[in-house]
C-alpha cells in the first residue's frame, strides 16, 4: 500500500493513524515535499477521473480566479494539480493496483478485508 498526501493535512493524519492502529504497513509519499510525477497524476486521472482528484472545498481552490474555476477542464485541472499539489484531494491510496481517494474508515476496512 502506498499513501500519498501532505504530512500536516488533518485527513492524512487520521488515515495514517487508522492504518497504524490496524497494523497495516504502508509507504507514505508527501507530495508537498517530494513532488508529484506527471505520469502518476495521469494514472490517477485515468483511474478515478480528474473531478474526483480536484479538491473544490479547500482554500487552494478558493484562491483561484473565478475565470479559472468557471472554465476548469481536464487539461487545466491536470496542470493546476501538477503545479500546486495542495489542490489534490487527500489522501490518495494505491492498493492492489486500484486507486482510492479520501479517507473513510469503514470503506477502507472493507477494501482491506477484501484483499486478506
C-alpha positions in Angstrom: 0.0 0.0 0.0 1.2 3.4 -0.9 -0.4 6.5 0.7 0.0 9.9 -1.0 -0.7 13.2 0.7 0.6 16.1 2.7 2.1 15.3 6.1 0.3 18.1 8.0 -3.2 17.5 6.4 -5.7 16.5 9.1 -7.4 13.9 6.9 -4.0 12.4 6.0 -3.1 12.3 9.8 -6.4 10.5 10.5 -5.8 8.0 7.7 -2.2 7.3 8.9 -3.3 6.9 12.5 -6.0 4.5 11.4 -3.6 2.4 9.3 -1.1 2.3 12.2 -3.9 1.2 14.6 -4.8 -1.6 12.2 -1.2 -2.7 12.0 -1.2 -2.1 8.2 2.1 -1.4 6.6 2.2 1.4 4.1 4.7 3.7 2.3 4.0 7.4 2.7 4.8 9.9 -0.1 4.4 13.6 0.8 3.8 15.2 -2.5 4.3 18.6 -1.0 7.9 17.8 -0.1 8.7 15.0 -2.6 6.7 16.3 -5.6 4.3 14.5 -7.9 5.3 12.8 -11.1 3.1 13.8 -14.1 2.7 10.1 -15.1 1.4 9.2 -11.6 -1.1 12.0 -11.8 -2.2 10.9 -15.3 -2.7 7.3 -13.9 -4.8 8.6 -11.1 -6.9 10.7 -13.5 -7.5 7.6 -15.7 -8.4 5.5 -12.6 -10.8 7.9 -10.8 -11.2 10.9 -13.0 -9.9 14.5 -12.6 -13.1 15.6 -11.0 -12.6 13.2 -8.1 -9.0 14.3 -7.6 -9.7 18.0 -7.6 -10.5 19.3 -4.1 -13.1 22.1 -4.7 -13.6 22.6 -0.9 -10.1 23.8 0.1 -8.5 27.2 0.3 -6.3 26.5 -2.8 -9.5 26.1 -4.9 -11.0 29.3 -3.5 -7.8 31.2 -4.2 -8.1 30.5 -8.0 -9.7 33.3 -10.0 -13.4 33.0 -10.9 -12.4 32.7 -14.6 -10.1 29.7 -13.9 -12.7 28.0 -11.7 -15.6 28.6 -14.2 -13.6 27.2 -17.1 -11.9 24.3 -15.4 -11.3 21.3 -17.8 -9.5 18.1 -17.7 -6.3 19.7 -19.1 -6.4 22.9 -16.9 -7.2 20.8 -13.8 -4.2 18.5 -14.6 -1.9 21.5 -15.0 -3.2 23.1 -11.8 -2.8 19.8 -9.8 0.8 19.4 -11.0 1.7 23.0 -10.3 0.0 23.1 -6.8 -0.4 19.7 -5.2 -2.4 21.2 -2.3 -5.4 21.3 -4.6 -5.5 17.4 -4.8 -8.0 15.7 -2.6 -6.2 13.7 0.1 -5.2 11.1 0.9 -4.7 9.0 -2.3 -4.0 5.4 -1.8 -2.7 2.9 -4.3 -3.6 -0.6 -3.2 -3.6 -3.8 -5.2 -3.5 -1.8 -8.5 -6.5 0.3 -7.5 -6.7 4.0 -6.6 -8.7 5.3 -3.7 -9.3 9.0 -2.9 -10.2 10.4 0.5 -10.4 8.6 3.9 -13.4 6.8 5.4 -12.5 4.1 8.0 -15.5 1.8 7.1 -14.7 1.9 3.4 -11.0 1.3 4.0 -11.8 -1.6 6.3 -14.0 -3.2 3.6 -11.3 -2.7 0.9 -8.6 -4.2 3.1 -10.8 -7.1 4.2 -11.4 -7.9 0.5 -7.7 -8.4 0.0 -7.0 -10.5 3.1 
